[in-house]
Amino acid sequence: MSDDPKLALYQTVFCPFCERVRGALRRLNVEIPMRDIDSRLEWRRELMDATGRQTVPCLRIESEDGAVEWLHESTDIIDYLEERFAGGSA
């Protein structure tokens, strides 16, 4: 669907909350770009510039019109992913 937002997950390898989100992505069979802020300084800067913090996980949601929303908190991210990819079933 062309009107689907583009997603990217800002995360770190060793963060347990990030692993929860990655687990939900695996369970939902969804692949999105992973942006490890420990491995790429530009991703850390992008997250900091956009949100004012370096807290992960953070889901970047870019709509077709270019508007960007940043969603923090693993439970909120998982709820969003389940609503979008599993029709809201938990």
C-alpha positions, 0 to 999 in steps of 0.5 A: 500500500503506497499510503503506508508510513515508512518505519524505522526502529532506533534501538541498541543491541543490548537493550531489553526493551528493544529486544521486546520490540524486535520480538514483536516484529519477528512474531508479526513477521515484519521487517523494518530498518533497524538503526542501532544508535551505538553503531552509527553516530548519525542515527544517535544524532538524528534521534536526539535532534528530533526528540531531545533524548537518546532513549530507545527503543523509538519508532520513527513513523514517516507518513506519505506526506513527509510528516514524521512522528516519533514513538517511544516506549516499547509497549506503545511501539508494540501496540502500534505494530500489533494494530497495524500488522495484526489488526489489533490482536494482542 
